[in-house]
Amino acid sequence: MFELLAFAIAIVALVIARKTQTQIVQLRARLDALTAGQPLPAAPHAATAAPSAIQEAPLAPEAEPVPEMAATVTAQAPAPETTAASSVEAAPEAAKPGFEERIGTRWVVWIGGLTLALGGFFMVRYSIEQGLLGPGVRVLLGGLFALALLIAGEVTRRKESVAQLAALPIANIPAILTAAGTAVAFATVYAAYALYDFLAPATAFILLGLVALGTLAAALLHGPALAGLGVVAGFATPVLVSSGEPDYWALYIYLAVVTAASFALARIRLWRWLAVTTVVLALLWTLPGLEGAATLVAPHAFHVIAGFALAALLVVCGLLFGPAIEPGRIEPVSSVTLATYLLGAALIVVASTHSDAALIVFAVLVAATLGIAWRAAAATAAVGAAAGLVGLVFLSWVVRGSPELLVLPGGALPGIGADPLSGPVTTHLIAAAVFGLGFAGFGILAQGRSSNAAVPVIWATAGVFTPLALLIALYARIAHLDRSIPFAIVAIVLAAAFGFATEHLSKRDNRPGLPISIALFATGTLGALALGLTFALEKGWLTIALALMAAGTAWISLQRPIPFLRWLAAILAGIVVARIGWEPRIVGDAVGTTPVFNWLLWGYGVPAASFWLASIWMRRRGDDKPLRMVESAAILFTVLLAFMEIRHAVNGGDVYRDTAGLTEVALQVCVTLAMAIGLERLRLRSRSPVHNIAAILLAVFAALGSVFGLLLWENPTFWATDVGGLIINRLVLAYALPAVLALLLSYAVAGVRRPVYGNGFAVLALIMGLAYVTLQVQRVYHGPILSYGPTTDAEQYTYSVAWLICGVVLLGAGLLFNSQRARLASAVVIGLTVLKVFVIDMSTLTGVYRALSFMGLGVVLVAIGWLYQRILFRTRPAAAATAPLQPPPDSSSKSTE
């Protein structure tokens, strides 16, 4: 110990000698400058001062020049502006300390002060462990050591003041010595009380208060160095000087005194960093005692209550003794201090397994936070933190009482989890009612009280979130996510309250933040309604209820043009979409087996109608992203309704079957083409990009399904598929009807989309029509199973005849309706027939069938030629015959002559 002290004294002596030598060199340079009549060089400590201070500071009495020298300096010195400018430019270079200066004037002082404080602490611990000195002697030596440090600090401070030496703001030797003395004094008093019982609690409290006040007074003189080291040392004292059996009352009384001194100092000097440091250290001291919070709540509650009260008295701006602040401004430190102590109270509640006492303390601090924020807007952000902590505390209560909710997707299983009415349920019910009414009431009443828009928005957010979160928590803990009419009634009452608030606030004059608050309360209304439906309904009814809420939200947005309501409708639609992604059958195995009229009709049909209605109402206010989201949901549910009903009907209620037959693919293609036609008509009126893109996607899907699904994968020619009756069979559904719908789609897009798009579906219609004719002929010769039996000459001949008839029919339609597209289709079909006759019939047919094939084709071709000559192009000769004859120019001129 003495060797370290001697070493430190030697270092200090070297530093002082070095500093004295530097000052002698500077004074000699100034004297030489005065003698030579040159401007005085700027002093190192003056270089860091402001320019005004450099110009106005008088010279020291011993450095004043004699009158003669003063005249010479005045005559030769530059203008004051130039001198001031040059000194300011030189200041940054002179202000940079070198490595030697940093070590000799700053680091040594810091380490020295810390070493002195730790030396005193370790000396006390060493004496305790070795039993060298008695308790009284230890306390006396500790007090003497603290007194010596304090005296040393005061003496050095006065010497610096007398010598007029500017102390370094970062490494002030008197401040660090005084800080070490106060830390040792704290440790001594605390040890005398907690370890040796020399002091009664009242006496210890008084002495600790006196030491804290002394530290406060000293910090006012010595600056932030003392404050920082003193606070850190004060909070570290219980760690360095401790016993095997902690006394939480003594600890927290001591910490309360330290906290009070720190907050008072931070308030007087307006050191925000000191207040934040104190709050963080106080919260850290809450954590070690949480293990015993289950059996001993009182001291821990005292710790957070005392810190909270001190913060409210001294830290919160605009309240009691707190700093002044402009009205309506939210100050971070004021909110953080209250929120930190609320966090400590919440941790005590969780650690004490939600005991009644801990919950009451937490409720009192939350209520105090609301009252403080009501009086002082600077602490408004603490309201949001309080709402979040309330939700987390009750979530912890739910998980602790019902751990199965973390792993089960639905309600509780019989015999698992605690009794929902066991434990402190009554206290939690009362606390939840107080929290819900308090946050909701203050959230409504706070509107229009501040010129800062953030203040009412925070109050409204907390007022909406807290009641909903508490209602969900109580429902999960007591009802175990099962159907509950009482909770549904409470949710409906809450929705009515939020609705009343929305309507009442909508009639007020516009104030900062009011539109957002109205939107929040409207959101709370719909959220409470959704919860009520959730609590009262089961299975698929919740999906229906949420979808109807989307339509209701759209209608409210039409009556009350709040922008957020449109987004809320879109969010509800997204929730319903996510819901069907989790279980497409809506109600699981209870979907039923009746075709069409089953739960799919309700689960998909009602949301589809709701979203279509919502999109109509939302479109009246403009086209934006929420509208497009709702329109997308409407189209998606319409398509899914059709597809799911088809799968359900075809597969006997099994919508999860991994195969699809000819009937299912045919129905899906037909329905998709019909919806594409409808969307093509709708987009012409709505001009919606969602309708446009959806029409294209559905049309492309139908085309792919027709080609790959019907013509290839499910083609009855390749697979043993029973197509049914002779005339009315599956071929009509799979090929004839898609051909008609594709033709209608090609006419629906004619003139509004690119020609290639419409012509493509006209080609698809022709292909599907020819496929139907071919397969129908095959059905006549092969029976219901088309893949059975050989192909005869009569069948091959019938194919040619049927194709020729199709070509003739198309030609007749083209001539009758003057349709060039039909005539071109006729030419394609007849061309295919010609190709078939010359390639297939010539090589496979024999006898009379080959002759009839060529004879029939020849007759048809001649007839077609005659029709083209006599009907289609006969107007040209007729026009030439009816045209009046004009005499040639030459003959007319001759007759005139």
C-alpha positions, 0 to 999 in steps of 0.5 A: 500500500505505502509503496504504491502511494510513494510511486503515485506521489513520485509520478505526481511530482514529475508531472508538476515539475514538467508542467512548471518547466513548460510554464517557465518556457512560455513566460520567457517567450512572452518576455522576449516578445515584449522586449522585441516589440512583437505580438504576444504568443497565445497561451496554451490555456487561452487557445481553447477559450472563445475568441471574445474571451481572448480579446477581452481577458486582461493580462496578469499584473506581473505580465503588464508591460511598462508604458514605454513598451506598451506604446511600442507594441501599440504602434507595431501591432496589427489591427485588433481584428487581424490579431484576433483572427490569427489567434483563433486560427492558431487555437486548434493547433494549440488545443490538441494535447500530445501523448505525453500531456494526455498521460501526465495530466489526464490518465494518471489522474484518472487511474490515481483516483480509481486506485485510491478508492479501490485501495480503501475498499480492498483494505476494508475487505482484506481486514475482514477476511484476515481478521486483523482489525476489529469492526470498530477500528475498520470503520474508524480507519475507513472514515479517516481515509475518506476524510483525508481524501476529501480534505486533499481534494478541497486543499488542491482545489483552493490552491488551484484557485489561488494560483489561478491555474485553469483546471483540465475539464476532463481530469480535474485532480481535486474533483477525483480526490473528492469523488474517491473520498465520497465513495469511501465514505459511502462504503464506510457508513454502509459497512457500519450499518449492514455488516456490523450493526453499529448503526440503527436504520434511522441513523444509517439513513441520516448518515448516508443522506449526509454523505449524499448531500456532501457529494452533491455539494462537492459536485457543484464545485468540482464538476462532472468528474466528481459526479460520474465517479461518485455515482458509479462508486456509490452504486458499486459499493454494495458489490465491493463491501458485502456480506454473505447474507444480503439485507435488501432493506439496507441495500435499497435504502442506501440505493434510494439515498444515492439515487436521490443525490444523483437525481438532485445533482442532475437536476441542478446542473441539468446533466441528462447523462447523469440521470440516465446513468442513475436509472440504468444502474438502479435497474441493474440492482433490481435484477440480483434480488429477483430470485427472492422476490417470490417470498419477499416482495416488499423491499424490491417494491420499495426500490422501484417505488422510491426510484419512480417517486424521485424521478417524478420529483426531480427528472420529469420535465415540467412536473414539480421540481423537474426542469422547465420545458416548452408545452407539448414537447415529449422529452426522452429522459423524462419518459425513459426514467419512468419506463425503466422503473415500470420495467423493474416493477414488471420484472418483480411481478413476473419473478414473484409468480404474479403475487397480489402484492407485486401486481398491486405495486405495478398497478399503482406505478402504472396509474402514477405514470398515467397521472404524471403524463397527464400533467407533464407532456414530457413523459407521454412516451412512458404511456406507450411503454406502460401499455406494452409492459401491461400486455407483457405482464398479462401475457406472462400470466397466461403462459404461466397458467396455461403452458399448453397454449404455446404448443397447441393450435387450438383450445386446451386438452382435458386435464392439461394445464392449471385450473383457469380459476386457480391462483390470483385470478381475482386480482388480475381481473380487477387490475385488468379492469382498472388498466382497461378503463384507465388507458381507454378513458385517458386515451379519449380524454387526452384528445385535443389537449396538446399542440404536439400531434404525437401526444394524442396519438400515443394516448390513443394508441395506448387506449386502444391497445391495452383493453384489447390485449387484456381482453385477449389475455383474460380470454386465453387464461380463463376460457382457454380459447374456447367459445365464451359468450361472456367474453363476447359480450365484453368485446361488444361493449368495448367495441361500442365504447370505441365506436362512441369515441370515434363518432364523438371525436369526428365531430370535433374541430381538427386538432393536431393528431386528431385524424390519426387518433380517430383512425385508431379508435375506429380500428379498435372498434373493428378489432373489438368486434372481431374479438367478439365474433371470435369469442362467440363463434367457432370454426369457419364462422370466424373467417366469415366474420372477419370477411364481413368486417372488411366490408363493414370497414369499407363502408365506414371509410365511405362514411368517415373518410379516414385513410387508415380505414382503407388499409384496415379493410385490406389488412382484414382481407389479408388475415382471411387469406392467411386463414384459408392458407392454414386450413383450406377446408375452413372447418376441417373434416366438418365441411360436409359431403353435399355438393355445392351446399356445404361449408365451402359455400359459406367459407369462400362465398361469403368472403368473396361477396364481402370483398366484392362489396368492399371493393365497390365501396372503396372505389368510390373514394379512389383507386389505391393500394388498399383497394387493389388488395381487396380486389385481389382478395375478392377475385382470389376467393371467387376462383377458390370457391369455384375450384374448391366446390368442383374438387369437393363435388367430383371427389366426394368431399375429399378436397385433398385428393392428389389426382384430378380426372377429366371431369374436374379438369373440364369443369375448372377450365370452363369456370376459368374461361367464364370468369376470364370473360366476366373480368374482361367485361368488368375491367372495361368499366373499372379500369382496374389493373387488378381486373386486367391482370387477373383476366389475363392470368385466368385466360392463360391458366384456362389455355394451359389447362385445355392443352395440357390437361384436356388434350394430353394428360386427361385425353380419353383416347390415351386413358381408360376413361368412361366418357358416358352416354352417346350424345350427352357425355363428358366430351361435351363438358370437356371439349365442346363447352370450352370451345364455345367459351374460348370463342366467346373470350376471343370476341370479348377481347376483340378490339380492346387487346392485341389481335394476336391475343384474341386470335390465339383463343379463336385458334384454341376454340377451333382446336377444342371443337375439332377435338370434340368432333373427333372424340365424339366419332370415336365414342360412336365406334368404341363405346364409353371407353375410347381407348378400347378396340381397333380403328376400322375403315368406316371410322376413318371415313367418318372422321373425314366426313365429320371434318368436312361437315365442320368446314362447311358449317364454318364456311356457312357461318362465315358467309352468313355473318360476313366473318372472315375469321370463320371463313379462315377457320373453314379453310384450315379445317378443309385443308386438314381434311384434304391432308388427312384424305391424301395422307391417311385415307389413301394409305389405310382405307380400302374398297368403297370407303377410299372411293367415297372419301375422295368422291365426297371430298371432291364434291365438297371442294367443288361446292365450296368453289361454287359458293365463293364464285356465286355468293362471296365474289359475285358483287364485282361483276354486278357492280361492273354491269350496273355502272353507267357507260361513259363515252370515250373522251375522243368520241365526245369531242368529235360529236361536239364538233 
